[in-house]
């Protein structure tokens, strides 16, 4: 590149030699004489629509920068000196500004190259603007080649979506001397295909308002050329995939989740079948009997709750692959002292009979049955007092009490909860309580899965083990739960919901300071509250609230 600032450099050099009182330093040439720091801005106008139909329905697919997003910066001078090499530039969404750890100065003979998203491991050894740009593209081409067949993860899709911008020395020279800005107009390096697929939409009551969710088509498959591709599902039936510029030969299939009928599609009759760099095409897929797109009001009690926090209607023929629970009741106004939670979810997974304080097979210790401070206690010696246990909704708080206990040892039941409800069964990271062991009052809310006119009542009886409370709903709740679980791909033990389940509602302590737990016995078509020693072995199946 050519520079016209030789006079300024010579004058600065002469001044350095004529000032005899100064050190004999030779100043850097081609730097603005006041070491001017540059302001950095970035814009991204999105993928350009490749046809009139896409342009009429969209204003381009733009990237919304988020707080902490980073670009990479290279500054290269015409003598081959690389002043900045892969310097991160960080976005602050509050101030809407970009910044670097150290100032970026104005060089009269330098080009400034920015790329997004930033890759801290990217290494480019070239020393010209063209070669550095090619090196960045080459690094992203390698990443894209590794991931182009599976772009289903949003972070993978975003990390592959390379955008570039270069500001030349000539560009900066045209700006006013006192206010020079690096305004990077980022352009997409790849092309993009968007598929607009019909989806079922629903709304449900959440507190005083409503929330909406959509259900995508099931068994969604796409083939691009001869390669099977998993596109990124943005939501509401929108799928996107990055592609190399050129001709498009696309076909695919899916099943309607309502009745699982197959639907096939291709772009063989589409107007646009080729894409230039930085452009996109939107294919709208339609078929006879497709959902209208209008949200249908729905009671979500009895629906599946998925790991991403979404709801999946249980009356569709298709079932979700990421279900972790079943929505079984609404949260009461006073159930939680903090947080805004509206629904309860019971896990689709359970752990077979296990010890409360010590694991199975280990010897019980002296404190095994001791009354636990901080957990609600209820007297069981009269019907009136026993029925007070139905009011206990403190399972979440009680779980946290037990998690904090370390003396004489940590409790096996909460250790098991932490260890086994991870991975595919982990609760969403936000918007929920996380999994916890229910109170007996929360267990009774399982009966909300039954028909609205089914109102349970309870019979109090004495047993050899003390007393119990039997619900009039008996086996109805078990039948409903087993029907919902049977559709899912979970281990056979978890599908039965048949046995006696731990709760964290406690019987009042006896004269020795020991107490039992109120547990849910749902075995053999029962639905009973029974008292169990903490030294016994019962089933763990947690719940959460969202």
C-alpha positions, 0 to 999 in steps of 0.5 A: 500500500502507498502512504503520503505521510513521509513529510510528517515522519521526516519532520519528527525525525529532524526534531529529535536530532536537533533537541540536544537535551533529549535522549538519542532515540529514533521515533517510530515512523508513520505513527500519527504525531500525537500517538492517536488511539482509535475508537473501535466500532462494529456493524453487521448487516446480516446475510443478504437475501438471494431472492425477492421472496426472501427479501420481502419477508426478512430484512436479512439475518443479522447478528445481535452482539451480546455482552462479552462477545469478542472480535479478533484484530490484526494490524499490519503495516506496509513494511510487513510489521504486524503490530497487533496479532489476534488481539481480542476486542470485547463488546460491552452491551451496556455502553455499546462499545468495543475495547481492547486491553491496550490502546489501538493506535493510528498508523498511517501505513497500516491496514486493520483486519477484524474477524468475528467470532474470536478464536484465542487459538487462531495463529496466523504467521503471514505479514500482508493483509491478503495473506492474513485474511486468507489465513483466518479463512483457512482456519475457519474452513478447517473448523467448518469442514469438521462441523458442517454435517452437524450444526445442531448446537447453537454454539457450534453454528455461531462459532463457524459463522465467520465474518470479516472486515478490513479497513485500509490505510487509505480508508483511514486517511480519508477520515478527519485527523482528530477523530479517526474511528475503526468502524468494521463493517463485518461481512459473512464469509459463508452462505446460509440456508433457512428452512421455515417448517410448520410447527404446533404452537401453544399457550398456557397460563403462567402466574397472572400472564401466559407463556407460549411454546412450539413443538417442532416436527419430529425425525427431521432430516436434511441432505445437502448434496450427498451429505446428511446435515443436522441444521440448527433449530433456532426455534418456532420451526426455523432451521438454519445451516451454513453452507459454502457458496455455490449450487444448492441441492437440498432435500429432506423429510420429517414427521408430523408429531400429531399423527406421525405422517411422513412429509418429504421436501426438496428445493428442486422447484425453487427459484433460488438454487445457488448462493453467493458468499454472504447471501442466504435463501429462505425456503418455506415448507408447507404441506396439506394439513400443516398447523396454522401457526396460531397458538392453541390454549392448553392446560399443561398438567400431564405434559412432558417437561424437557431438559431445555425448559420446553413443554411437550404435549403428551397427547401427540403421537410423537414423544420428545427425546429430551424429556426429564419430567412430567408436569403434575401440578401448580405451585401454591402461593405460599409453597416457596419463600423465594423465586417465581415458580408456577408448576411442579414436575416429577422426574421420569427417572427413579432410583431403586430402594436406597438408604436415607443416611447411609448407602445400601449395604453399609451398617447403620449408625447411631444417628440414623433415625435422629430427628433432623432439625430444620425439617417440618415435624407433625404429630401422627397420633391422631387423625387431626394431627396426622392430616396436618402433614398434607400442608407441608410444601417445604421439600425444596427447603428441607432438601437444602437443609439436608444437603448442608449437613456433614455431621456425623456424615453427609446424607446418602439420599442427597448425595445420590440426588446430586450424583444421579440427576446429571447429564441427560436428566439434569434440570435446566440451569435457570428458571427452576428450583433444580431437583429436590426431594418432595415433602409429603404434601407435594407428593399428594399433588400428584393427584392433580393429574386426575380429572378435575372432578376427582377430589381426593379424600383420606381415611385415617387408620391404625397399623402395626407401624403406627398410622396411615392415611389412604386416599380415595383415588387409590390406583388412579394416579399410578395408572395415569403416571405409568401411561405417561411414562410408558411412551418414553424411552426410559429404563423399565424400573422408572416406568412402573412408579410402583413402590414406597417413596421417600419424602422429607416430611418428618414425624414429631420426635419421640422421647429418645429424639428419633423420628420417622418420615411420612412416605408415599406408598403407591405400590399395588394400586395404593395411594397412601401416606405411611410412616417409615424408619430412616433406617429403611430403604425406599425409592428416590424420585425427585421433583422440581418447580419452574 
